[in-house]
Amino acid sequence: MNGISLSAADTCRGPLVLVNAQHPYRGGAPALSPALGAEDILLEKTAAALLAECVRAAGAAGEVVPVSGWRPRAQQQSIWNDTMEKEGEAFTKQFVAKPGCSEHETGLAVDIVATDNQRLDDTQEQTPETIWLHENCWRFGFI
């Protein structure tokens, strides 16, 4: 397998963005659109359109609900702080991205749930909608 080499600047440009603890997000707020018509859940505008196409292709319009999309760094900081206070350091470091290291800050990440199972936990993986999305989301630019 051939590898690719990217500069630090290349990891946060365009629709292919690497964001994690080793590669903090360096971009700004993207142009945003509502995700699946949810006015309070925003995504980068192209990602919002592709998510709508993906859900239509799944035949799941109205069967999935976005619960979290783009969030500004201040909101990620608040989530980090609240979780640290309620759950402690070990839990927070394992399950919450540090501010600046969350894919949600790019506007390219979205958490969705099935309408008949609105828990964002392991049970979500067993819903027909999530199974289809896991198998097909890559066709629409999602991982």
C-alpha positions in Angstrom: 0.0 0.0 0.0 1.3 3.4 -0.9 1.3 6.1 1.7 0.6 9.8 1.3 2.3 12.7 3.0 0.5 15.8 4.1 1.8 19.0 5.6 0.2 20.4 8.7 -1.6 23.0 6.6 -3.0 20.3 4.4 -4.7 18.5 7.3 -7.2 21.3 7.7 -8.1 22.4 4.2 -11.1 21.4 2.1 -13.5 18.6 2.7 -10.9 16.1 3.9 -9.9 17.3 7.3 -7.9 15.4 9.9 -8.9 16.5 13.4 -7.8 14.7 16.6 -5.7 15.3 19.7 -2.5 15.2 17.6 -4.0 17.4 14.8 -6.1 20.2 16.3 -8.5 22.1 14.0 -7.0 25.2 12.7 -9.8 26.4 10.5 -12.6 28.8 11.3 -16.3 28.5 11.3 -17.5 27.0 8.0 -20.5 28.2 5.9 -23.4 26.4 7.7 -26.8 24.9 6.8 -29.4 23.1 8.8 -28.9 19.3 8.9 -31.9 17.4 7.7 -34.1 20.5 8.3 -33.2 20.7 12.0 -32.7 24.5 12.3 -30.7 24.1 15.5 -28.3 21.4 14.2 -25.9 22.9 11.7 -23.4 21.3 9.3 -21.0 22.7 6.7 -23.3 23.4 3.7 -21.9 20.7 1.4 -22.0 18.1 4.2 -25.6 19.1 5.0 -26.6 18.5 1.4 -24.7 15.2 1.2 -26.3 14.0 4.5 -29.7 14.7 3.0 -28.8 12.7 -0.1 -27.5 9.9 2.0 -30.7 9.7 4.2 -32.9 9.8 1.0 -30.9 7.0 -0.5 -31.4 5.0 2.7 -35.1 5.5 2.5 -34.8 6.9 6.0 -36.2 10.4 5.5 -38.0 11.1 8.8 -36.5 8.0 10.3 -33.2 9.6 11.5 -32.7 12.7 13.6 -29.5 14.7 13.9 -28.7 15.4 17.5 -25.3 17.2 17.2 -23.6 18.9 14.3 -21.2 21.8 14.2 -20.3 23.3 17.5 -18.0 26.3 18.2 -14.9 25.8 20.3 -16.6 27.6 23.3 -19.4 25.0 23.3 -16.8 22.1 23.1 -15.0 23.7 26.0 -18.3 23.8 28.0 -18.9 20.1 27.2 -15.4 19.3 28.3 -15.7 21.3 31.6 -19.2 19.9 32.4 -18.1 16.3 31.8 -14.9 16.8 33.8 -17.0 18.1 36.7 -19.6 15.3 36.5 -17.6 12.3 35.4 -14.0 13.0 36.3 -10.8 13.2 34.4 -10.4 9.6 33.2 -13.9 9.4 31.7 -13.6 12.8 30.1 -10.3 12.1 28.5 -11.6 8.8 27.1 -15.0 10.0 25.8 -14.8 13.8 25.1 -12.6 15.6 22.6 -10.5 18.4 24.0 -11.5 21.9 22.7 -9.9 22.3 19.3 -9.7 18.6 18.8 -13.3 17.8 18.0 -14.4 16.9 14.5 -17.7 18.8 15.3 -15.8 22.1 15.1 -15.3 21.5 11.4 -19.0 21.3 10.6 -18.3 18.0 8.8 -19.3 15.7 11.7 -22.8 14.8 12.8 -24.3 12.5 15.4 -27.7 11.0 14.3 -30.1 8.6 15.9 -33.1 6.6 14.7 -36.4 8.1 15.6 -37.5 5.0 17.4 -34.2 4.8 19.4 -33.0 8.3 20.5 -30.2 7.1 22.7 -26.8 7.9 21.4 -25.3 4.7 22.8 -24.3 1.1 21.7 -28.0 0.2 21.1 -28.0 2.7 18.2 -25.7 0.5 16.3 -28.4 -2.2 16.0 -31.0 0.0 14.3 -31.7 -0.7 10.6 -30.9 2.9 9.8 -27.5 2.9 11.5 -26.6 -0.5 9.9 -27.4 0.9 6.5 -25.5 4.1 7.2 -22.4 2.2 8.4 -22.4 0.2 5.2 -23.1 3.1 2.8 -22.2 6.5 4.3 -18.8 6.4 2.5 -20.7 6.8 -0.8 -21.7 10.3 0.3 -18.3 11.3 1.8 -18.8 10.3 5.4 -16.9 7.8 7.5 
